[in-house]
Amino acid sequence: MSRQSLPNSDIIRDSDRDTDFVEEVNQRSGQCISLCWHCNTCAGGCPFSKAMDYNPNAVIRLAQLGLRREALRCSSIWLCVGCNTCNIQCPNGIDIPAVNTALREIAIESGIDVGEPNVLMFHRTFLDTVRKYGKMHEFELMMRCKWNMRNWFADLGIGFKLLTKGRMELLPHRCSDTRMIRDLFENKSAGGRR
């Protein structure tokens, strides 16, 4: 993947900027993204920065500039796994995974085409299995993802090893209180947030 550079600030038009975007990201993430110095320490520690289209601090810069569309459409916010390596190293303690979570939420609510649709599909499939069984069922998760991506044989050997070593069950095990789990999901979809 080729790394994108930030838009040249000389050619950013006011019509491209959303001046309320910084505050929206701050409120949702519980962070103050204006504190970012762009020292790039976060990118130096991020195990996935080479796969990202923008380094973590560059995503924050897009948000600071009010470039809503660019920040919400980038793949970087979807590739972040929330390992917290970046915010441990950040001299200002910015919780970048929380910022990325906020940006993902805004992107979904805005109906913007996400930068990594397979990642979003994986998250939704994972949550569907938890909603259904009260815990994750790896085999169903794997099969549903394979079905959606039409990628049947790429890692067949690993799947077979997981099955034969008892690391992945064919049949799901249900949580003893699936009603409580369903209630949690209903409360979340009714507007309850973190």
C-alpha positions as CSV (number, residue, x, y, z in Angstrom):
1,M,0.0,0.0,0.0
2,S,1.4,3.4,-0.9
3,R,1.6,5.9,1.9
4,Q,-0.4,9.1,1.3
5,S,1.0,12.4,2.3
6,L,-1.1,15.0,4.1
7,P,-2.8,17.6,1.9
8,N,-0.7,20.7,1.4
9,S,-2.1,23.3,3.8
10,D,-1.7,26.0,1.1
11,I,-4.4,24.3,-1.1
12,I,-6.9,23.2,1.6
13,R,-10.0,25.3,1.0
14,D,-12.2,26.4,3.8
15,S,-15.1,24.7,2.0
16,D,-13.2,21.3,2.6
17,R,-12.9,21.9,6.3
18,D,-15.4,21.0,9.1
19,T,-14.5,23.3,11.9
20,D,-16.6,21.3,14.4
21,F,-14.9,18.0,13.6
22,V,-12.1,18.4,16.2
23,E,-14.6,19.0,19.0
24,E,-16.7,16.0,17.8
25,V,-13.7,13.7,17.9
26,N,-12.6,15.1,21.3
27,Q,-16.0,14.5,22.8
28,R,-16.4,11.0,21.4
29,S,-12.9,9.9,22.2
30,G,-12.4,11.6,25.6
31,Q,-9.1,13.0,24.3
32,C,-7.8,16.4,23.3
33,I,-6.3,15.8,19.9
34,S,-5.0,19.4,19.8
35,L,-2.3,18.3,22.1
36,C,-0.6,16.2,19.4
37,W,2.9,17.7,18.6
38,H,3.2,15.4,15.5
39,C,6.5,14.0,16.9
40,N,5.8,10.7,15.1
41,T,6.6,8.7,18.1
42,C,3.3,6.8,17.8
43,A,4.2,5.6,14.3
44,G,7.6,4.5,15.4
45,G,6.1,2.0,17.9
46,C,3.0,1.0,15.9
47,P,3.3,-2.6,14.7
48,F,0.9,-1.9,11.8
49,S,2.1,1.6,10.6
50,K,3.7,0.1,7.5
51,A,0.3,-1.2,6.4
52,M,-1.5,2.1,7.1
53,D,-2.1,4.7,4.5
54,Y,-1.5,7.5,7.1
55,N,0.6,7.3,10.2
56,P,-1.4,7.6,13.5
57,N,-0.3,11.2,14.0
58,A,-1.2,12.0,10.4
59,V,-4.8,10.8,11.0
60,I,-4.9,13.1,14.0
61,R,-3.6,15.9,11.8
62,L,-6.4,15.3,9.3
63,A,-8.9,15.7,12.1
64,Q,-7.2,18.8,13.5
65,L,-7.4,20.4,10.0
66,G,-11.1,19.6,9.9
67,L,-10.7,17.2,6.9
68,R,-13.5,15.0,8.0
69,R,-13.9,13.1,4.8
70,E,-10.2,12.2,4.5
71,A,-10.0,11.2,8.2
72,L,-13.1,9.0,8.0
73,R,-12.3,7.3,4.7
74,C,-8.7,6.3,5.5
75,S,-7.8,2.7,6.2
76,S,-5.5,3.5,9.1
77,I,-8.4,3.9,11.6
78,W,-9.6,0.4,10.7
79,L,-6.1,-1.2,10.8
80,C,-5.5,-0.1,14.4
81,V,-5.9,-3.1,16.7
82,G,-5.8,-1.0,19.9
83,C,-2.6,-2.4,21.3
84,N,-1.9,0.9,23.0
85,T,1.8,1.0,22.0
86,C,1.3,4.4,20.5
87,N,-0.3,6.1,23.5
88,I,2.2,4.5,25.9
89,Q,4.9,6.2,24.0
90,C,3.0,9.5,23.3
91,P,4.7,12.3,25.3
92,N,1.2,13.9,25.8
93,G,-0.6,10.6,26.6
94,I,-3.1,10.8,23.8
95,D,-5.1,7.6,23.6
96,I,-4.9,7.1,19.8
97,P,-6.9,3.9,19.8
98,A,-9.7,5.8,21.5
99,V,-9.5,8.4,18.8
100,N,-9.6,5.7,16.1
101,T,-12.6,4.1,17.7
102,A,-14.4,7.5,17.7
103,L,-13.5,8.0,14.0
104,R,-14.8,4.5,13.1
105,E,-18.1,5.3,14.9
106,I,-18.5,8.6,13.1
107,A,-17.7,6.9,9.8
108,I,-20.3,4.2,10.3
109,E,-22.9,6.7,11.4
110,S,-22.1,9.0,8.5
111,G,-22.6,6.2,6.0
112,I,-19.1,6.8,4.6
113,D,-17.5,4.0,2.6
114,V,-15.0,2.6,5.1
115,G,-11.3,2.3,4.1
116,E,-11.2,-1.4,5.1
117,P,-14.6,-3.0,4.6
118,N,-13.4,-6.5,5.5
119,V,-12.3,-5.3,8.9
120,L,-15.8,-3.8,9.5
121,M,-17.4,-7.1,8.3
122,F,-15.2,-9.1,10.7
123,H,-16.2,-6.9,13.7
124,R,-19.9,-7.2,12.8
125,T,-19.6,-11.0,12.3
126,F,-17.7,-11.3,15.6
127,L,-20.4,-9.4,17.5
128,D,-23.2,-11.4,15.8
129,T,-21.6,-14.6,17.2
130,V,-21.3,-13.1,20.6
131,R,-24.9,-11.9,20.5
132,K,-26.1,-15.4,19.5
133,Y,-24.0,-17.6,21.8
134,G,-22.9,-15.3,24.6
135,K,-19.3,-15.9,23.5
136,M,-17.3,-16.2,20.3
137,H,-17.6,-19.3,18.2
138,E,-14.4,-19.3,16.1
139,F,-15.6,-21.8,13.5
140,E,-18.7,-19.9,12.6
141,L,-16.8,-16.6,12.6
142,M,-14.2,-18.1,10.3
143,M,-16.7,-19.6,7.9
144,R,-18.9,-16.5,7.7
145,C,-15.8,-14.3,7.0
146,K,-14.7,-16.7,4.4
147,W,-18.1,-16.7,2.8
148,N,-18.3,-12.9,2.7
149,M,-14.7,-12.5,1.4
150,R,-15.0,-15.4,-1.1
151,N,-11.6,-16.5,0.1
152,W,-12.1,-20.2,0.9
153,F,-8.7,-21.8,0.7
154,A,-6.1,-19.2,1.7
155,D,-5.5,-20.5,5.2
156,L,-7.1,-23.9,5.1
157,G,-4.0,-25.6,6.6
158,I,-4.1,-23.4,9.7
159,G,-7.8,-24.0,10.1
160,F,-7.3,-27.7,9.9
161,K,-4.5,-27.6,12.5
162,L,-6.7,-25.6,14.9
163,L,-9.5,-28.1,14.5
164,T,-7.3,-31.2,15.0
165,K,-5.6,-29.7,18.1
166,G,-8.9,-28.8,19.7
167,R,-8.3,-25.0,19.4
168,M,-11.5,-24.5,17.4
169,E,-14.7,-26.3,18.0
170,L,-17.1,-27.2,15.2
171,L,-20.2,-26.8,17.5
172,P,-20.7,-23.6,19.6
173,H,-20.8,-23.6,23.3
174,R,-23.4,-21.2,24.7
175,C,-22.9,-18.9,27.6
176,S,-25.2,-19.8,30.5
177,D,-27.0,-16.5,30.5
178,T,-27.5,-15.5,26.8
179,R,-30.4,-13.4,27.8
180,M,-28.1,-11.0,29.7
181,I,-25.8,-10.8,26.7
182,R,-28.8,-10.0,24.4
183,D,-29.9,-7.3,26.9
184,L,-26.5,-5.8,26.7
185,F,-26.7,-5.6,22.9
186,E,-30.2,-4.2,23.1
187,N,-29.1,-1.5,25.5
188,K,-26.2,-0.6,23.3
189,S,-28.4,-0.3,20.2
190,A,-31.0,1.7,22.1
191,G,-28.4,4.5,22.6
192,G,-26.4,3.5,25.6
193,R,-22.7,4.3,24.8
194,R,-19.4,3.4,26.5
